Structure formats: structure tokens, C-alpha cells
Amino acid sequence: MKDRQLNETTRFSAISKDSVNEARDIILSVTDSLLQKGYNPVNQIVGYILSGDPTYITSFNNARILVRRLERDELLEELVKFYLDNH
């Protein structure tokens, strides 16, 4: 069974278009809040996505509450999609 797992690709189900649009809006809003508070948004968002620790996101403008409305994989999918669409 272990060999089978190493030789096959697991399919990841795409997230709905509405969720992707919401993810984009949340990322932009959280980025703006982080910038306003003087944080590096790339570092903070990466820290949040990798750890799941919401304290990487400022509570200013309810950014922390906003970012927790979505699963981290939804945020990551939107970031990867944006990158691939623009490169």
C-alpha cells in the first residue's frame, strides 16, 4: 500500500469560484491592514498559512477575524492561482 501511495498522484478538489473571489478580497483587505500597521504582509501571511496561528495577522480593521473566515488552503489556492495566471 505504501508503494501505491508514492506512485500515484492525489487529486485536490478545486474550490468554488465564489470562494476564490472571497479569498482574493480577504487577502487584499488583510494585506492593506498589515501595511497600515507597518507589518510586512508577505511574511505575516506566510506565517499564518504555515502555522495556522492567527496572531500573525493584525486585529486592526478586524483583519484577523476576516482571514479566519476561510480555510488556509483556500487562501493558498488563491495565491498560487494568481501567481500562475500572471507568470
N, C-alpha and C positions, 0 to 999 in steps of 0.2 A: 504494500500500500504506500509506503514511503517513497519508493521509486516512481510510482504513478504521480504522486504529488509534485515531484521535481520535474517531471517530463510534460506536464500539462499546464496550460495557461488558465488561470481563473478569470472568469468574465466578471467585470464590475458593472453593475446596472447603472445606467445614466440617470441623473437626477432630472426632474421635470424642468421644463423651460421657465415656469413661474418661479421655482426655487432658485434657479440660476440668476434670474433678474433680481430677485430679492437679495441673493448673496452679493451680487455686484453693488447694489445700493448700500448694503451694510458695510462692505469693505470700504467704499468711498467715504461713508459717513464716519466710520471708526478712524480711518486714516486722517480725515480732517480734524477730528477731536484730538488725536495723538499729536498732530503737528501743532495745534493751538496750545497744547500743554508743554511743548518743547521736546517731545519724545521722537525717536527715530521709528516711524511706522513699520518699516520692513523688519527691524529687529524685534519689535514688540509683537507684531502679528505672527511672525515665525515662532517666537517663544510660546505664544498661545496655542498655535496649531500643534506644535510638537509635544507640549506638556499637558495641554488641557487646563492649565492654571489661568483662570480669568483675571488674576491680578496683573498679568502682563498688559491688560487693556485698561486704560483710564476709566474712571467712573464719570468723568466730565461729559456733559451732554448725554448722559445715560448710555455711553458707548459700550460699557461692559454688559449692561442688560441687553442691548441691541445685538451684540456679537453672539451672545448665548442663545439667541432665538433659533440659530441654525446649528446643525452638527458641524464639527470641524471638517469632515470630509466634503461637505457642500462648499465650504469656503475654499478648501484646497482645489476642488474641481474647477471652480470659477477662476482661480488664479492660473491654473495650468491651461485651461481653455483660452483665457485671454492671451497668455504668453504664446501659445501655439498659433493662434489666429493672427498674431502680429509679428511673427518671425518666419 
